[in-house]
Amino acid sequence: MTGRLDYRTPALLAALLARAGLAPRRALRVLDLGCGTGLSGAALAGFARRLEGLDLSPRMLAEARKRGLYDALHEADLLDWLPGRPGGFELIAAADVLNYLGDLAPALTAIAGALAPGGVAAFSVEAGAGAPFALGEAMRYRHDPDHVAALAAAAGLVLLAREEAVLRMEKGAPVVGALFVLRARR
């Protein structure tokens, strides 16, 4: 993915976290939400005292396990799993995960609840406009970044940084998205 698709969302999120003031000091309890094969784990490891991954797919988790980066890996749906971890993480990152959900209100509320007071959430969305969200040709949702920001605020997350970015290439065309870094209220 990193070669042919020029996939770089995990590195872009890690860089935005650093620019937003979160130093990679290996000091935080970090959740790689939708960790897949663990590509994001490599970008998040510098922030983590403890790194956990969550994904729906046992095959993806088996690949992530091979990287040797994670302290724990969990097979579950984020909307089922996160509510059972109130205040459990100081950083929750979701690179190219929320694109598979339409209405982001439940996910953002669950993320906010699983953050420790003052904890940070970082995630990407594929950008769309004209509707809060719409299903694209590739069966991933595009989200209006302004709508996402409003949902995040309603969930109790304060915007620290937001930027537009090319998340990857698809069929030779750039996939434009938005990166967010938000802090849970203390």
C-alpha positions in Angstrom: 0.0 0.0 0.0 2.7 2.5 0.8 4.4 2.0 -2.6 1.8 1.5 -5.3 -0.9 3.6 -3.6 1.5 6.1 -2.0 -0.4 5.5 1.2 0.9 7.8 3.9 -2.0 8.6 6.3 -0.3 7.1 9.4 2.9 9.2 8.9 0.8 12.3 8.1 -1.2 11.8 11.3 2.0 11.3 13.4 3.5 14.5 12.0 0.3 16.5 12.7 0.3 15.2 16.2 3.8 16.4 16.7 3.0 19.8 15.2 -0.1 20.0 17.5 2.3 19.7 20.5 2.2 16.0 21.3 5.8 14.9 21.5 6.7 11.3 20.6 8.1 10.5 24.0 7.0 6.9 24.4 4.9 8.0 27.4 1.2 7.4 26.4 -1.4 4.6 26.5 -2.2 4.5 22.8 -4.9 2.8 20.8 -4.5 2.1 17.1 -8.2 2.0 16.2 -8.8 -0.1 13.1 -5.1 -1.2 13.2 -5.4 -3.5 10.2 -2.0 -5.0 9.4 -0.3 -2.6 11.7 1.0 0.1 9.3 -0.2 2.7 11.7 1.5 1.0 14.6 4.9 1.9 13.3 4.0 5.6 13.1 2.4 5.6 16.6 5.0 3.6 18.4 7.1 6.7 19.2 4.2 8.0 21.3 3.4 4.8 23.1 4.4 3.5 26.5 1.7 0.9 25.8 0.3 0.3 22.2 -2.9 -1.6 21.7 -4.6 -2.3 18.4 -8.3 -3.0 17.6 -9.7 -4.4 14.4 -12.6 -6.5 13.2 -10.6 -8.8 11.1 -8.6 -11.7 12.6 -6.5 -12.0 9.5 -5.5 -8.4 9.7 -4.7 -8.8 13.4 -2.5 -11.8 12.6 -0.5 -9.6 10.3 -0.3 -6.8 12.8 1.0 -9.3 15.4 3.9 -10.2 13.2 5.2 -6.6 13.4 5.9 -7.1 17.1 4.8 -3.5 17.9 1.7 -4.1 19.9 1.3 -4.9 23.6 -2.2 -6.1 23.0 -4.5 -6.7 20.0 -8.3 -6.9 20.2 -10.8 -8.3 17.7 -14.0 -6.3 18.0 -16.2 -3.6 16.6 -15.1 -0.2 17.8 -18.7 0.8 18.8 -19.0 -2.4 21.0 -15.5 -2.3 22.5 -14.7 1.4 23.2 -17.6 2.0 25.7 -16.0 -0.7 28.0 -12.8 1.3 28.3 -13.8 4.7 29.8 -10.7 6.9 30.1 -8.5 4.0 29.1 -6.2 5.8 26.5 -4.3 9.0 26.3 -4.1 8.8 22.5 -6.5 7.2 20.1 -5.6 7.2 16.4 -7.7 6.0 13.5 -6.0 6.2 10.1 -8.4 5.5 7.2 -10.9 3.8 9.5 -13.8 6.2 9.8 -14.3 6.1 6.0 -16.1 2.8 6.6 -18.8 4.5 8.8 -21.5 6.8 7.7 -22.8 8.8 10.7 -19.7 9.5 12.8 -21.6 10.8 15.9 -21.6 7.4 17.7 -17.9 6.7 16.9 -16.7 10.1 18.0 -18.7 9.9 21.2 -17.2 6.4 21.8 -13.7 7.7 21.1 -14.2 10.7 23.4 -15.4 8.4 26.2 -12.4 6.1 25.9 -10.0 9.0 26.2 -8.5 10.0 29.5 -9.2 13.6 30.5 -7.0 15.8 28.3 -6.3 12.8 26.0 -5.9 13.2 22.2 -7.7 11.7 19.3 -6.2 11.8 15.8 -8.0 10.5 12.7 -8.5 10.9 9.0 -11.6 11.1 6.8 -12.0 11.1 3.1 -13.3 14.6 2.3 -16.6 15.3 0.7 -18.9 18.3 0.5 -22.6 19.0 0.0 -23.8 16.4 2.5 -22.7 15.4 6.0 -21.5 12.1 4.4 -22.0 10.1 1.2 -21.0 6.7 0.1 -18.4 6.8 -2.7 -17.7 4.4 -5.6 -15.1 2.5 -3.6 -17.7 1.7 -0.9 -16.1 4.2 1.5 -17.8 7.2 3.0 -16.7 10.7 2.3 -17.4 13.2 5.1 -17.8 16.9 5.0 -14.9 18.1 7.3 -16.9 20.9 8.7 -19.7 18.5 9.7 -17.0 16.2 11.3 -15.7 19.1 13.3 -19.1 19.9 14.6 -19.8 16.3 15.6 -16.4 16.2 17.4 -17.3 19.3 19.3 -20.6 17.9 20.3 -18.8 14.8 21.6 -16.7 16.9 23.8 -13.5 17.1 21.7 -11.7 20.4 21.2 -10.0 20.9 17.9 -6.2 21.2 18.1 -5.3 20.9 14.5 -7.0 20.2 11.1 -5.5 20.0 7.7 -6.3 18.8 4.2 -4.1 16.1 2.8 -3.8 13.6 0.0 -4.3 10.3 1.8 -3.3 8.0 -1.0 -3.6 7.5 -4.8 -6.5 5.5 -6.2 -6.7 4.6 -9.9 -4.0 7.3 -10.5 -6.0 10.0 -8.8 -5.3 11.6 -5.4 -7.8 10.8 -2.6 -8.2 14.0 -0.7 -9.0 13.9 3.0 -8.9 15.8 6.2 -6.7 15.1 9.2 -8.0 16.0 12.7 -6.2 16.2 16.1 -8.6 16.8 19.0 -8.3 16.9 22.8 -10.8 15.6 25.2 -12.0 18.1 27.7 -10.1 17.9 31.0 
